[in-house]
Amino acid sequence: MATTCQRYKRERHIAELAVQRAAILTEAVYYSQVKQTLTKDDKSPVTLADFGAQALVLAALATAFPDDKYIGEEDSAGLRTNPELSALVFDAVARTLKSNKQGASNINLGTMGSEQEMWDFIDLGNHDATAAGRVWTLDPIDGTKGFLRGGQYAIALALLVDGVVQVGVLGCPHLSSEGEEGIILSAVRGQGVVVKQMSADLNSILHPSEISMSRVPTAEASFCEGVEAGHSAHELQAKIANDLGISKATVRMDSQAKYASIAMGQGEIYLRLPTKMTYEEKIWDHAAGVVIIEEAGGIVVDMYCEPLDFTQGRTLKRNKGVVALPRGIFGDVMEVVTRNALEKYGKSAL
């Protein structure tokens, strides 16, 4: 029987390598200036890098863990009807696979020899049940608008086992730790969280460092929130900061890089309160970040102080809003957050 320190060791390593390989592709696409996009039904953009990253990550997971299930944000429908974009995506994937720096110490991360194979790997992410068994959830580029503007974005990958996040990996190519830009954070439940520097060579994800969240009084804390006003209620969040006596300027960034930032102590409180109560958060936007925060010494709940429920499929149907913060200031902050949520939205109808 595996000891506690060995649990999910292989899953964590494969996930780190898969995210690293996807980051090689996304950065190559960004600097190539070829960022052709589609607009999805929810008006959000999807780039050739989103599709390519999902294909690479799911190829690695399916090769290593063929009996697992996968939930990815994207599907191949837009590629199957757009030959020009599909060819661009496959070219980016092929270039990454052919790179002499993408090998990984005899670990088979999967390959693909045709656009059809690429489409099929992307569509492995069409699973929609999460309450039982092993299910990986992936956002190939969390923060696509940030990616397009050269800001923060994250490749977010997590493993759910019977609806509980057990492994989480965040690849943040534009986030810095100790002055070095480009990091991977990974966590296994009960084993802490580490940060490593990214490298163009998959064999060189080196020098892991353990991290923990900041420990400051509530009034000295800082808020971290999304850039897009449509993603979170900035005005209400400003009122909560004022009620808490927080005077530091709010830091705004895209993607689950916010989870990574506060896990490393570069901020304290992540607030994402809904602009519409009908909105359901997507699990791939939070799963990896949740286990990373919890293993760094924090707590993640919704605005009514309920734990996030990942058993309901592709969305957090039983939760509204998301708050992540250190344990030491949890009580003070959540009293104010919940009071404001009740005043603004009323009681949860869930």
Rosetta blueprint (number, residue, H / E / L):
1 M L
2 A L
3 T L
4 T H
5 C H
6 Q H
7 R L
8 Y L
9 K H
10 R H
11 E H
12 R H
13 H H
14 I H
15 A H
16 E H
17 L H
18 A H
19 V H
20 Q H
21 R H
22 A H
23 A H
24 I H
25 L H
26 T H
27 E H
28 A H
29 V H
30 Y H
31 Y H
32 S H
33 Q L
34 V L
35 K L
36 Q L
37 T E
38 L E
39 T E
40 K L
41 D L
42 D L
43 K L
44 S L
45 P E
46 V E
47 T E
48 L H
49 A H
50 D H
51 F H
52 G H
53 A H
54 Q H
55 A H
56 L H
57 V H
58 L H
59 A H
60 A H
61 L H
62 A H
63 T H
64 A H
65 F L
66 P L
67 D L
68 D L
69 K E
70 Y E
71 I E
72 G E
73 E L
74 E L
75 D L
76 S L
77 A H
78 G H
79 L H
80 R H
81 T L
82 N L
83 P H
84 E H
85 L H
86 S H
87 A H
88 L H
89 V H
90 F H
91 D H
92 A H
93 V H
94 A H
95 R H
96 T H
97 L H
98 K H
99 S L
100 N L
101 K L
102 Q L
103 G L
104 A L
105 S L
106 N L
107 I L
108 N L
109 L L
110 G L
111 T L
112 M L
113 G L
114 S L
115 E H
116 Q H
117 E H
118 M H
119 W H
120 D H
121 F H
122 I H
123 D H
124 L L
125 G L
126 N E
127 H L
128 D L
129 A L
130 T L
131 A L
132 A L
133 G L
134 R E
135 V E
136 W E
137 T E
138 L E
139 D E
140 P E
141 I E
142 D E
143 G L
144 T H
145 K H
146 G H
147 F H
148 L H
149 R H
150 G L
151 G L
152 Q L
153 Y L
154 A E
155 I E
156 A E
157 L E
158 A E
159 L E
160 L E
161 V E
162 D L
163 G L
164 V E
165 V E
166 Q E
167 V E
168 G E
169 V E
170 L E
171 G E
172 C E
173 P E
174 H E
175 L E
176 S E
177 S E
178 E L
179 G L
180 E E
181 E E
182 G E
183 I E
184 I E
185 L E
186 S E
187 A E
188 V E
189 R L
190 G L
191 Q L
192 G L
193 V E
194 V E
195 V E
196 K E
197 Q E
198 M L
199 S L
200 A L
201 D L
202 L H
203 N H
204 S H
205 I L
206 L L
207 H L
208 P L
209 S E
210 E E
211 I L
212 S L
213 M L
214 S L
215 R L
216 V L
217 P L
218 T H
219 A H
220 E H
221 A L
222 S L
223 F E
224 C E
225 E E
226 G L
227 V L
228 E L
229 A L
230 G L
231 H L
232 S L
233 A L
234 H H
235 E H
236 L H
237 Q H
238 A H
239 K H
240 I H
241 A H
242 N H
243 D H
244 L L
245 G L
246 I L
247 S L
248 K L
249 A L
250 T L
251 V E
252 R E
253 M L
254 D L
255 S L
256 Q L
257 A H
258 K H
259 Y H
260 A H
261 S H
262 I H
263 A H
264 M L
265 G L
266 Q L
267 G L
268 E L
269 I E
270 Y E
271 L E
272 R E
273 L L
274 P L
275 T L
276 K L
277 M L
278 T L
279 Y L
280 E L
281 E L
282 K E
283 I H
284 W H
285 D H
286 H L
287 A H
288 A H
289 G H
290 V H
291 V H
292 I H
293 I H
294 E H
295 E H
296 A L
297 G L
298 G E
299 I E
300 V E
301 V E
302 D L
303 M L
304 Y L
305 C L
306 E L
307 P E
308 L L
309 D L
310 F L
311 T L
312 Q L
313 G L
314 R L
315 T E
316 L L
317 K L
318 R L
319 N L
320 K L
321 G L
322 V E
323 V E
324 A E
325 L E
326 P E
327 R H
328 G H
329 I H
330 F H
331 G H
332 D H
333 V H
334 M H
335 E H
336 V H
337 V H
338 T H
339 R H
340 N H
341 A H
342 L H
343 E H
344 K H
345 Y H
346 G L
347 K L
348 S L
349 A L
350 L L
